[in-house]
Amino acid sequence: LALARAFAKYLHCSNPTTDDSCGSCTSCLAHEKLQHPDLQWAFPFFKKDGSTRSVSDPFQILWREFMLESSYVGIEDWLSKIGADRKQLFVSVDEALEINRKLSLKSFHGGYKILIFWLPETMRVDTANKMLKLIEEPTEKTVILFVSEKANRLLPTILSRLQRVHISRLSDSDSAL
């Protein structure tokens, strides 16, 4: 997840070096606060009681706080943050439709539109089917980064359309730096 965030920041950076983003341009500063308008997030959640649609909007503030606390997180940390107790987390069809809508809009800064999808293996089959077209034929300058802990749980139709990069888990001492 930290690598996906860093890559998104690099793609949006106005003055990137050959090694990293500059860290000081408007885009980099917006990334540091998780407020870049061309960066979208998808993550598992549960349907709030009384909600008519099952979308991540009620969790966006908690997600932002969660990401500002650390980029090295797991599902148990997220469950605790949102008070999910024994609730099943998932990414819904409504959320897939919302992702498609957001990524079909024009880029705010004219550059890349980026979606970081954390734990895509929590997509239901119907959700994955709604995401297929976007994954196969993203709009121009759209980057979708799937960050998965269990990629083997993704549907084969999704896996076959992805370019996989395996990142080994950092040691506890490395991630503490």
Backbone hydrogen bonds, N-H to C=O, Kabsch-Sander energy under -0.5 kcal/mol:
donor,donor_aa,acceptor,acceptor_aa,energy
5,R,1,L,-2.4
6,A,2,A,-2.3
7,F,3,L,-2.5
8,A,4,A,-2.4
9,K,5,R,-2.3
10,Y,6,A,-2.3
11,L,7,F,-2.5
12,H,8,A,-1.7
13,C,9,K,-1.2
17,T,20,D,-2.9
29,L,25,C,-2.4
30,A,26,T,-2.1
31,H,27,S,-2.2
32,E,28,C,-2.2
33,K,29,L,-1.2
34,L,31,H,-1.3
35,Q,30,A,-3.4
39,L,36,H,-1.5
40,Q,38,D,-0.5
40,Q,114,I,-3.5
42,A,116,I,-2.3
45,F,90,F,-2.4
51,S,48,K,-2.0
55,V,53,R,-1.0
59,F,56,S,-2.5
60,Q,56,S,-0.7
60,Q,57,D,-1.3
63,W,59,F,-2.7
64,R,60,Q,-2.4
65,E,61,I,-2.3
66,F,62,L,-2.6
67,M,63,W,-2.8
68,L,64,R,-2.0
69,E,65,E,-1.5
70,S,66,F,-1.4
73,V,71,S,-1.0
78,W,74,G,-1.8
79,L,75,I,-2.8
80,S,76,E,-2.1
81,K,77,D,-2.3
82,I,78,W,-2.3
83,G,79,L,-0.6
83,G,80,S,-0.7
84,A,79,L,-2.3
87,K,84,A,-3.4
89,L,87,K,-0.5
90,F,45,F,-2.5
91,V,122,T,-1.4
92,S,90,F,-0.5
95,E,54,S,-0.6
96,A,92,S,-2.0
97,L,93,V,-2.5
98,E,94,D,-1.9
99,I,95,E,-2.7
100,N,96,A,-2.5
101,R,97,L,-2.1
102,K,98,E,-2.7
103,L,99,I,-2.6
104,S,100,N,-0.9
104,S,101,R,-0.6
105,L,101,R,-0.6
105,L,102,K,-0.9
113,K,141,K,-2.8
114,I,38,D,-3.1
114,I,112,Y,-0.5
115,L,143,V,-2.7
116,I,40,Q,-2.5
116,I,114,I,-0.5
117,F,115,L,-0.7
117,F,145,L,-3.1
118,W,42,A,-3.0
118,W,116,I,-0.8
119,L,147,V,-3.4
122,T,119,L,-1.9
123,M,120,P,-2.1
124,R,91,V,-1.3
128,A,124,R,-2.7
129,N,125,V,-2.2
130,K,126,D,-1.4
131,M,127,T,-1.3
132,L,128,A,-1.2
135,I,131,M,-2.4
136,E,132,L,-3.0
137,E,133,K,-3.1
142,T,139,T,-1.1
143,V,113,K,-2.8
145,L,115,L,-3.2
145,L,143,V,-0.5
146,F,144,I,-0.6
147,V,117,F,-3.0
147,V,145,L,-0.5
148,S,146,F,-0.6
153,R,150,K,-2.4
154,L,151,A,-1.9
158,I,155,L,-0.9
159,L,155,L,-2.7
160,S,156,P,-2.4
161,R,158,I,-1.8
162,L,159,L,-1.5
164,R,162,L,-0.8
167,I,165,V,-0.5
168,S,166,H,-0.6
175,S,171,S,-2.4
176,A,172,D,-1.0
177,L,174,D,-1.1
